[in-house]
Amino acid sequence: MRLRPDPTPADADAVSVVVIGHDDIAHVADAVRSALGQGTAVREVVAVDDCSTDGSAELLDRLAAAEPRLRVIRLPVNSGGCGTPRNTGLDAVTGPYVMFLDSDDVLPPGAVDALLAAARETDAQVTGGLCVRRELPSGREVPWEPALYAAPAVLARPADRPRLVRDTLSVNKLYATDFLRAHGIRFPDGRFPYEDIVFTARVWAAAPRVALVPDRVYVWHVRRAARRLSISLDRAGVDNWRARTHACRTAHTVLLDAGEKRLARAVRAKFLDHDLRMYVRELPQRDDAYRRAWWAHTREHLAEYDAADRSGDPAAPGTLLARVLLASPEPRDLPRLRELAARPARLRPPYARTADGTPCWSAELPGVTLESLPERPVRLLPLAVDAELRARTRLLRLRLHELYGAVARAGPVDAEVEWRHRDRAGLVLRRTVPLRSAAEGTWTAEAPVPLERLASLGAGAWDLRLRLRFRDGAARTVSAHALAGPGLLRPRAVPSRRYGLVLVRPYATHGGALALRVAAGAQGAGRVLAGRLRRLLP
């Protein structure tokens, strides 16, 4: 698909951008300016203020006085969600195309031109582009569903690419306004968390022609330290999980009622592989009351799945999590489930078998069998590696576990140890070390940890990744489980010829993987300790 690099005169004045916000005076002007700054393709920006009390509406009025393309709509009563203000904006727009923008996010330069050019070239009713999640204040960027937007594509209908259901965002897409109105496609009104999940299901159920572009078209700001967390980050209460399962159930029903069985099944597969795994990783952090309520509700939700929904690989991480949940009426094995829910997945010991020798989850749950697991190619195995970091000796010790004979058959050769800076893309240190056979079906390796080098390249968090290579040339990238023995996961001040000292803090991530924070010198150590204190404060 060839895209025009610049909009033609026919593309001018074509797009309406709906910006919604509530009590976000610190960011809403940046969002509006990013939309107005898209150029002549933007006919209007409709800013819908959801009954703010912090001066946001007055700020928007001042901006509108100097900008004729900006219109401000004030809702008299707060709606409690994102759906009503977006619907209000959709009713008000006059452009042939519309897109949505949240007040705390921005459109990058050229976003509208890229989407509009593709929509015009392909006659698409929905055009999507790449969204990046930008962590603030670090600035680290993580692409959202990058596989969908790796190359330009045109789809006659969404069912031609079921993976579309994984991109549940409404904001990284350009819609033909008449298409949305003709099909009555709207967001759920009022207080309805995860409204995007339902809206995008309604869009795909209408079977639009879809264009996809690799351009970056939306920057989603993630502020984990904000005083008021976004809905997607405020997951501490079990009601958030109930709202998410309700949205996913509704999306499934919408697609099923539209005859889109393939997409409906993909929604349930996405729930297992994405939503379920994300919340399971956080379970060990919750209190007992949350865990029990979460476990009971999840079992009820999963009981709705039919045989066809469970017809995939029974040893796939999300499917296996669901099988364990359904097999046990009470919460159990939470640390092990957290490891399985990690990305990449890790299945840690014990590796039990039934009386007839069939691999199974545990002796207590022999009905959750794993007979297909040893037959998976090594690149798909949930390999478990334990990592022990001894800061004083600057040594990393690794132990790879056998998995029902599959690891021995593949023949481990070596491990490429990779330290990757979390907030600075492309900053990586690598070293390859041999894997040696050890007792009880394990393989071990040792690697020096270049603490001074890490500190000199960048203070902050470094994630550990391992690339395991096998005799037949196969490889598998894994993370390593952080062992938490006495003295292992605690801050250390390590003497350094170059800096005097390097502060080292190994820790386990939410998924249980080993990561490391480093800072050079007394001043750097002070910054790390101050940052940790800020994170601990409410």
Buried (B, 14 or more C-beta within 10 A) or exposed (E): EEBBEEBEEEBBBBBBBBBBBBBBBEBBBBBBBBBBBBBBBBBBBBBBBBBBEEEBBBBBBEBBEEEEBBBBBBBEEBBBBBBBBBBBBBEBBEBBBBBBBBBBBBBBEBBBBBBBBBBBBBEBBBBBBBBBBBBEEBEBBEBBBEEBBEEBBBBEBBBEBBEBBBBBBBBBBBBBBEBBBEBEBBBBBEBBBBBBBBBBBBBBBBBBBBBBBBBBBBBBBBBEEBEEBBBBEEBEEBEBBBBBBBBBBBBBBBBBEBEBEEBBBBBBBBBBBBBBBBBBBBBBEBEEEBBBBBBBBBBEBBEEBEEEBBEBBBBBBBBBBBBBBBBBEEBBBBEBBBBBBBBBBBBBBEBBBBEEEEBBBBEEBBEBBBBEBBEBEBEBBBBBBBBBBBBEEBEBBBBBBBBBEBBEEBBBBBBBBBBBBBBBEEBBBEBBBEBEEEEEBBBBBBBEBBBBEBBBBBBBBBBBBBBBBBEEEBEBEBBBBBBBEEEBBEBBBBEBEEBEBBBBBBBBBEBBBBBBBBBBBEEBBEBBBEBEEEEEEE
